[in-house]
């Protein structure tokens, strides 16, 4: 018998030429992606440095945008960017959750293939199409909803509309148009494919043993989904939501077509007027001075950092979740 003091031999498989080539290519690809991200951040930081030296910390607290007189900041536009993204995510999450559960757990195979194709097709539609649809079709049909929300829930600050009079039947619709609410709905349609794909992939990997165990204990289909599939895919739900939030933060065309620009923080999402960092850059870049362009680069740097934080947080949540593990049953 072998001695207990004998050292355990390590078995190592020598990778072949194909494995070495594959590992090398993936490593180079990862380094190229990191280099691209680093070069973008470095470019924005270098171009934004003159404006940051002038504004200093007030760049994050000032709401006005007048770089030619050295009075500018992203406090207003960054807050409104977050509001548009949050409205989009609040609308998209329940829709994506229900759709992904239906596709992965309930729909027959033929319908499942059709729905997956339709969701992928939604992701391929250009953002300008969503913007035009929201501008000419959606906006007029959401005014009634916005007025109803303001009338009955106006005591909640976020649903309040300054100057609105619920008792006036001739009240102008312009109070409710071009709002953060309309822009958020349009952006949510662009976020739904991302959320649905991440959630559906997470739910589909729920262990078969745990599914069968739930049925063996007398669970219904909904009981199995509630006790097995949703807890297993919790990381995918959170990670997909944060990825969708990162996607919504950088949307430009839809916001440009819908929003009526303001540079002060407007927490009333139903009221006309809003802004975003991407809107600010796209709208003012062509007419800005050299210092104004530096200020816009600083605003882009702030959005870049915020988006990276959101996306890296989402990746960390997904990686730490149970999604992708195998059942021990």
C-alpha positions in Angstrom: 0.0 0.0 0.0 1.3 3.5 -0.7 2.6 5.4 2.2 0.4 8.0 3.8 3.4 10.4 3.7 3.7 10.1 -0.1 2.9 13.4 -1.8 -0.1 13.5 -4.1 0.9 13.7 -7.7 -0.7 16.6 -9.7 -2.1 15.6 -13.0 -1.8 18.2 -15.6 -3.1 18.0 -19.2 -0.8 19.5 -21.7 -2.8 21.8 -24.0 -2.6 21.1 -27.7 -1.8 23.6 -30.4 -5.5 24.4 -30.9 -6.1 25.1 -27.2 -3.0 27.3 -27.0 -4.2 29.3 -30.1 -7.7 29.7 -28.6 -6.4 30.8 -25.2 -4.0 33.2 -26.9 -6.7 34.8 -29.1 -9.1 35.2 -26.2 -6.4 36.7 -24.0 -5.5 39.2 -26.8 -9.2 40.0 -27.4 -9.7 40.7 -23.7 -6.6 43.0 -23.6 -7.8 44.8 -26.7 -11.2 45.5 -25.1 -9.5 46.8 -22.0 -7.2 48.9 -24.0 -10.1 50.5 -25.9 -11.9 51.3 -22.7 -8.7 52.8 -21.2 -8.1 54.8 -24.3 -11.6 56.2 -24.3 -11.4 57.2 -20.7 -7.9 58.7 -21.2 -9.1 60.7 -24.2 -12.1 62.1 -22.3 -10.0 62.9 -19.3 -7.3 64.8 -21.3 -9.9 66.8 -23.3 -11.9 67.5 -20.1 -8.9 68.6 -18.0 -9.1 72.4 -18.9 -12.8 72.6 -17.9 -12.3 70.5 -14.8 -9.4 72.8 -13.7 -11.7 75.8 -13.9 -14.9 74.3 -12.5 -13.3 71.9 -9.9 -15.7 70.3 -7.5 -18.6 72.7 -8.5 -18.8 70.8 -11.8 -20.8 68.2 -9.9 -23.0 70.6 -8.0 -23.8 73.4 -10.5 -27.0 73.1 -12.6 -26.5 75.8 -15.1 -24.6 75.3 -18.4 -22.8 78.5 -19.4 -19.2 77.4 -20.0 -18.2 80.6 -21.8 -18.6 82.5 -18.5 -17.2 79.6 -16.5 -20.5 78.7 -14.8 -21.4 75.2 -15.7 -21.9 71.7 -14.2 -23.7 68.4 -14.6 -25.8 68.4 -11.5 -29.0 69.0 -13.4 -28.4 67.0 -16.5 -26.9 64.0 -14.7 -29.9 63.9 -12.3 -32.4 64.0 -15.3 -30.3 61.3 -17.1 -30.8 59.1 -14.1 -34.5 59.9 -13.9 -35.1 58.9 -17.5 -33.1 55.7 -17.1 -35.0 54.8 -13.9 -38.4 55.4 -15.5 -37.3 53.1 -18.3 -36.1 50.4 -16.0 -39.3 50.6 -13.7 -41.4 50.0 -16.8 -39.1 47.4 -18.5 -38.4 45.1 -15.5 -41.9 43.7 -14.9 -42.5 43.4 -18.7 -39.2 41.6 -19.2 -39.7 39.4 -16.1 -43.1 38.2 -17.3 -42.0 37.8 -20.9 -38.8 35.8 -20.0 -40.7 33.5 -17.6 -43.4 32.9 -20.3 -40.7 32.1 -22.9 -38.6 29.8 -20.7 -41.3 28.1 -18.7 -44.7 28.2 -20.3 -44.6 28.8 -24.1 -44.7 25.8 -26.5 -41.5 25.3 -28.5 -42.9 26.8 -31.7 -44.2 29.9 -30.0 -41.0 30.1 -28.0 -38.9 30.4 -31.1 -41.1 33.1 -32.5 -41.0 35.1 -29.3 -37.2 34.8 -29.1 -36.9 36.1 -32.7 -39.3 39.0 -32.0 -37.3 40.0 -28.9 -34.1 39.9 -30.8 -35.7 41.9 -33.6 -36.6 44.6 -31.1 -33.0 45.0 -30.2 -32.1 45.4 -33.9 -34.5 48.3 -34.5 -32.6 51.6 -34.8 -33.2 54.0 -31.9 -34.3 56.8 -34.2 -37.3 54.6 -35.2 -38.3 54.3 -31.5 -37.9 58.1 -31.2 -40.1 58.9 -34.1 -42.7 56.4 -33.0 -42.7 58.0 -29.5 -42.8 61.5 -30.9 -45.7 61.1 -33.3 -47.7 58.2 -31.8 -46.9 57.6 -28.2 -46.7 61.1 -26.8 -50.2 62.2 -27.6 -51.6 59.0 -26.2 -49.8 59.3 -22.9 -51.0 62.8 -22.0 -54.3 61.3 -20.6 -52.3 58.9 -18.4 -50.0 61.7 -17.3 -52.9 63.9 -16.4 -54.6 61.1 -14.5 -51.5 60.3 -12.5 -51.0 64.0 -11.7 -54.7 64.5 -10.7 -54.8 61.5 -8.3 -51.2 61.1 -7.2 -50.0 64.7 -7.5 -49.5 64.7 -3.7 -46.4 62.5 -4.4 -43.7 65.0 -5.5 -42.5 62.9 -8.4 -46.0 63.0 -10.0 -46.7 66.7 -9.3 -47.0 69.0 -12.3 -46.5 72.7 -11.5 -49.3 74.9 -12.9 -51.7 72.0 -13.5 -55.4 72.5 -12.7 -57.4 69.2 -12.6 -60.7 71.1 -12.6 -59.9 72.9 -15.8 -61.2 71.0 -18.8 -59.4 73.3 -21.2 -56.0 72.8 -19.6 -53.2 72.8 -22.2 -51.6 69.5 -23.1 -48.2 71.2 -23.4 -47.8 70.8 -19.6 -47.5 67.0 -20.0 -45.8 66.7 -23.3 -42.0 66.4 -23.9 -41.6 65.0 -20.5 -39.3 62.6 -18.7 -42.2 60.1 -18.5 -42.6 60.0 -22.3 -38.9 59.6 -22.9 -38.6 56.9 -20.3 -41.4 54.9 -21.9 -39.6 55.1 -25.3 -36.3 54.1 -23.8 -37.9 51.2 -21.9 -38.7 49.6 -25.3 -35.0 49.6 -26.1 -34.1 48.2 -22.7 -36.7 45.3 -22.7 -34.7 43.1 -25.2 -31.6 43.3 -23.0 -33.4 42.5 -19.8 -35.4 39.7 -21.4 -32.4 38.0 -22.9 -30.4 38.0 -19.6 -33.4 36.9 -17.5 -34.4 34.2 -20.0 -30.9 32.7 -20.1 -30.7 32.7 -16.3 -34.1 31.1 -15.9 -33.4 28.4 -18.5 -30.4 27.2 -16.5 -32.4 26.4 -13.4 -31.4 22.8 -12.4 -33.7 20.1 -13.7 -33.3 18.1 -10.5 -34.7 20.9 -8.4 -37.5 21.4 -10.9 -38.5 17.7 -10.7 -38.0 17.7 -7.0 -40.6 20.5 -6.6 -43.1 18.7 -8.8 -42.5 15.5 -6.8 -43.4 17.3 -3.7 -46.7 18.3 -5.2 -45.9 21.7 -6.4 -47.8 23.4 -9.3 -46.1 25.0 -12.2 -46.3 28.4 -10.7 -45.2 27.0 -7.3 -42.1 25.5 -9.0 -41.4 28.8 -10.8 -41.7 30.7 -7.6 -39.7 28.4 -5.4 -37.0 27.2 -7.9 -36.7 29.2 -11.1 -37.0 32.8 -9.7 -34.7 32.3 -6.7 -32.2 30.6 -9.0 -32.3 33.5 -11.5 -32.3 36.3 -8.9 -28.8 37.2 -9.9 -29.8 37.4 -13.6 -32.8 39.6 -12.7 -30.6 42.0 -10.8 -27.7 41.9 -13.3 -30.0 42.3 -16.3 -31.7 45.2 -14.6 -28.4 47.0 -14.0 -27.3 46.2 -17.6 -30.5 47.7 -18.9 -29.9 50.8 -16.6 -26.5 51.2 -18.1 -28.0 51.0 -21.6 -30.7 53.6 -20.8 -28.2 56.0 -19.3 -26.5 56.6 -22.7 -29.6 56.9 -25.0 -29.4 60.0 -27.1 -31.7 60.0 -30.2 -34.9 59.2 -28.4 -34.2 61.9 -25.8 -33.4 64.5 -28.5 -36.6 63.9 -30.4 -38.9 64.0 -27.4 -37.5 66.1 -24.5 -37.9 69.8 -24.2 -34.4 70.8 -22.8 -34.0 72.4 -19.4 -30.8 72.7 -17.3 -32.3 72.7 -13.9 -33.2 69.6 -11.9 -36.8 68.7 -12.6 -37.9 65.8 -10.4 -41.5 66.0 -11.7 -41.4 63.3 -14.4 -44.8 64.1 -15.8 -44.0 67.8 -16.4 -42.7 69.1 -19.7 -39.0 69.6 -19.7 -36.0 67.4 -19.1 -32.4 66.8 -20.2 -29.7 64.2 -20.3 -25.9 64.2 -20.6 -26.0 62.6 -24.1 -28.7 65.1 -25.2 -26.5 68.0 -23.9 -23.4 66.8 -25.8 -25.3 66.1 -29.1 -27.2 69.4 -29.0 -24.4 71.8 -28.1 -21.3 70.2 -29.6 -21.5 71.9 -33.0 -21.9 75.5 -31.6 -19.5 75.3 -28.7 -16.2 77.1 -28.3 -13.0 75.2 -27.6 -13.6 75.6 -23.8 -17.2 74.6 -24.3 -16.1 71.4 -26.0 -13.8 70.7 -23.1 -16.8 71.2 -20.7 -18.8 68.8 -22.9 -16.0 66.3 -22.7 -16.1 66.6 -18.9 -19.8 65.8 -19.0 -19.1 62.8 -21.2 -16.4 61.7 -18.8 -19.0 61.8 -15.9 -21.4 59.7 -17.9 -18.7 57.3 -19.0 -17.6 56.7 -15.4 -21.3 56.3 -14.2 -22.0 53.8 -17.0 -18.9 51.8 -16.2 -19.8 51.6 -12.5 -23.3 50.4 -13.3 -22.1 47.8 -15.9 -19.3 46.4 -13.7 -21.7 46.2 -10.8 -24.1 44.2 -13.0 -21.3 41.9 -14.1 -20.3 41.3 -10.5 -23.9 40.5 -9.5 -24.3 38.0 -12.4 -21.0 36.3 -11.7 -21.8 35.9 -8.0 -25.3 34.5 -8.6 -26.2 30.8 -8.8 -26.9 31.0 -12.5 -25.0 28.5 -14.5 -24.4 26.0 -11.6 -25.6 22.5 -11.8 -28.0 20.7 -9.5 -26.7 18.3 -6.9 -29.9 16.3 -6.9 
